[in-house]
Amino acid sequence: MFWRLVASLFVVCTLLVIGARGVGRSSTPPPTFLETGACDQPCWQGLKPGVDTVDHFLYMAQSSGPYAGRTTDAGDSIVTMFELSVYGLLTLADIVRDFGPPERVSCLGLDHSTLFPGAQIVTSAEVYYGDGLVVVSLVRPDQTPRLSPDMRVRAIRYYAPGERAYEIGTTTGWHGMGSSAVYDVCQPFPVSP
């Protein structure tokens, strides 16, 4: 009798685990509004810096998602850089899910941010896509030199084809999520007590 009860509980628990995994896999992650459209990086919603106009980008930024945008141009209204300000609504995990693993990672550093109440000094980093023409600015609300999936995205900048947005020798190849043992540190971090 005891063994039947144990076997029944085992079968019920196994079925519950299998069901929970199935539900977790079938749920659709929330949209990030970062679709490239019909073009390769650097591209957002079908818009390419170096091709599209400032007005076209600003219209799309206002009508295609929850983010604000800004641009630069060379005086001819053709966008040389556009930036999506995402205000921490996305994480590094969201970016990796949509864009894949980054090509390069900047040094891990300290920065100021108002994104996290009560944490003015944050850990920051940038990751690069599209041969250095797409820059994702990341922050975390502590002073731990670590790249982690929960890092919040401040902004994503898309540059027109040309020079990379980072200087050669200032980045590291992608080695997954990791700490200062894997990625360079820009300046010394405070020592924890």
C-alpha positions as CSV (number, residue, x, y, z in Angstrom):
1,M,0.0,0.0,0.0
2,F,2.8,2.4,1.0
3,W,4.7,1.8,-2.3
4,R,1.5,2.4,-4.4
5,L,1.1,5.8,-2.7
6,V,4.8,6.7,-3.3
7,A,4.5,5.5,-7.0
8,S,1.3,7.5,-7.5
9,L,2.8,10.7,-6.0
10,F,5.9,10.2,-8.2
11,V,3.7,9.9,-11.3
12,V,1.6,13.0,-10.3
13,C,4.7,15.1,-9.6
14,T,6.3,14.0,-12.9
15,L,3.2,15.0,-14.8
16,L,3.0,18.3,-13.1
17,V,6.7,19.1,-13.9
18,I,6.1,18.1,-17.6
19,G,3.0,20.2,-17.7
20,A,4.7,23.3,-16.2
21,R,7.6,23.0,-18.6
22,G,5.2,22.8,-21.5
23,V,3.3,25.9,-20.4
24,G,6.6,27.8,-19.9
25,R,7.8,26.9,-23.4
26,S,4.5,27.8,-25.0
27,S,4.2,31.3,-23.6
28,T,5.3,34.0,-25.9
29,P,7.9,36.4,-24.5
30,P,6.8,40.1,-24.5
31,P,7.6,42.1,-27.7
32,T,10.8,44.1,-27.7
33,F,9.9,46.3,-30.7
34,L,13.4,45.7,-32.1
35,E,12.6,43.9,-35.3
36,T,15.1,44.8,-38.1
37,G,12.5,44.5,-40.9
38,A,13.8,43.5,-44.3
39,C,17.4,44.6,-43.8
40,D,20.5,43.5,-41.9
41,Q,22.0,45.3,-39.0
42,P,22.3,48.2,-38.5
43,C,18.6,48.3,-39.1
44,W,15.5,49.0,-37.0
45,Q,11.9,48.5,-38.3
46,G,13.2,48.6,-41.9
47,L,15.1,51.9,-41.3
48,K,18.8,52.2,-42.0
49,P,21.1,55.0,-40.9
50,G,22.8,56.4,-43.9
51,V,19.7,55.8,-46.0
52,D,16.6,57.1,-44.2
53,T,15.7,60.6,-43.2
54,V,15.5,62.2,-39.8
55,D,11.7,62.8,-40.2
56,H,11.0,59.2,-41.3
57,F,12.9,57.8,-38.3
58,L,11.2,60.2,-35.8
59,Y,7.8,59.3,-37.2
60,M,8.6,55.5,-36.9
61,A,9.9,55.9,-33.3
62,Q,6.7,57.7,-32.3
63,S,4.4,55.2,-33.9
64,S,6.2,51.8,-33.6
65,G,6.7,51.2,-29.9
66,P,7.2,52.5,-26.4
67,Y,10.6,54.1,-27.0
68,A,11.8,57.6,-27.6
69,G,14.3,58.4,-30.3
70,R,16.9,60.9,-31.3
71,T,19.0,61.3,-34.4
72,T,22.1,63.0,-35.8
73,D,22.7,63.9,-39.4
74,A,25.4,65.7,-41.4
75,G,23.1,68.6,-42.4
76,D,21.4,66.8,-45.2
77,S,18.5,65.2,-43.2
78,I,20.0,61.7,-43.8
79,V,20.4,59.9,-40.5
80,T,24.0,59.2,-39.5
81,M,23.0,57.8,-36.1
82,F,19.7,57.1,-34.5
83,E,19.2,56.1,-30.9
84,L,16.3,54.3,-29.2
85,S,16.0,55.3,-25.5
86,V,14.4,52.2,-23.9
87,Y,14.5,53.5,-20.3
88,G,15.4,50.1,-18.8
89,L,12.3,48.3,-20.3
90,L,14.6,45.7,-21.8
91,T,17.4,43.5,-20.4
92,L,20.5,42.1,-21.9
93,A,18.6,38.7,-22.0
94,D,16.0,40.3,-24.3
95,I,18.7,41.7,-26.6
96,V,20.5,38.3,-26.8
97,R,17.1,36.6,-27.5
98,D,16.4,39.0,-30.4
99,F,19.9,39.8,-31.8
100,G,21.8,36.7,-30.8
101,P,25.1,36.9,-28.9
102,P,27.0,40.2,-29.2
103,E,30.1,40.4,-31.3
104,R,32.1,42.6,-28.9
105,V,31.9,43.8,-25.3
106,S,33.3,47.1,-23.9
107,C,35.1,47.3,-20.5
108,L,33.0,47.1,-17.4
109,G,32.9,50.4,-15.6
110,L,31.2,52.7,-13.1
111,D,28.7,55.3,-14.3
112,H,26.0,57.6,-13.1
113,S,22.3,56.7,-13.7
114,T,18.9,57.8,-12.6
115,L,17.4,54.5,-13.8
116,F,17.5,52.9,-10.4
117,P,16.1,54.8,-7.4
118,G,18.6,54.9,-4.6
119,A,21.5,53.7,-6.8
120,Q,23.3,56.7,-8.4
121,I,26.5,54.8,-9.2
122,V,26.0,51.8,-11.4
123,T,28.0,49.2,-13.3
124,S,27.9,49.9,-17.0
125,A,29.0,48.2,-20.2
126,E,28.3,48.3,-23.9
127,V,27.8,45.4,-26.3
128,Y,28.2,45.6,-30.0
129,Y,26.4,44.1,-33.0
130,G,26.5,44.7,-36.8
131,D,30.3,44.9,-37.0
132,G,30.3,47.6,-34.3
133,L,27.5,49.7,-35.8
134,V,24.9,48.8,-33.3
135,V,25.7,49.7,-29.7
136,V,23.6,48.6,-26.7
137,S,24.2,50.6,-23.5
138,L,23.7,48.5,-20.3
139,V,23.6,49.2,-16.6
140,R,23.1,47.3,-13.4
141,P,22.2,48.9,-10.0
142,D,25.3,47.8,-8.1
143,Q,29.1,48.1,-8.3
144,T,29.9,44.5,-9.2
145,P,32.0,44.3,-12.4
146,R,29.9,41.6,-14.0
147,L,27.9,41.2,-17.3
148,S,24.6,39.5,-16.5
149,P,21.4,38.8,-18.3
150,D,19.4,41.1,-16.0
151,M,21.4,44.2,-16.9
152,R,19.0,46.9,-18.0
153,V,19.3,48.6,-21.4
154,R,19.5,52.4,-21.4
155,A,19.7,52.9,-25.1
156,I,20.5,51.3,-28.5
157,R,22.3,53.4,-31.1
158,Y,22.5,52.5,-34.7
159,Y,25.2,54.1,-36.8
160,A,25.5,54.5,-40.6
161,P,28.0,52.1,-42.3
162,G,31.5,53.3,-41.9
163,E,33.8,53.2,-38.8
164,R,32.9,51.0,-35.9
165,A,31.5,52.8,-32.8
166,Y,34.4,51.5,-30.7
167,E,38.1,52.0,-31.0
168,I,40.2,48.9,-31.9
169,G,41.7,47.3,-28.8
170,T,39.1,48.7,-26.5
171,T,36.7,45.7,-26.5
172,T,36.7,42.0,-25.9
173,G,35.1,39.3,-27.9
174,W,31.9,37.8,-26.5
175,H,32.5,35.1,-23.9
176,G,29.0,34.8,-22.5
177,M,27.8,36.3,-19.2
178,G,30.8,36.9,-16.9
179,S,32.8,39.0,-14.6
180,S,36.1,40.9,-14.6
181,A,37.8,37.6,-14.9
182,V,36.5,37.5,-18.5
183,Y,36.0,41.1,-19.4
184,D,38.3,44.2,-18.9
185,V,37.5,46.7,-16.2
186,C,37.6,50.4,-17.2
187,Q,38.7,51.7,-13.8
188,P,39.2,50.1,-10.4
189,F,35.9,49.1,-8.6
190,P,35.5,49.8,-4.9
191,V,36.6,46.9,-2.7
192,S,33.7,45.3,-0.8
193,P,34.1,45.0,3.0
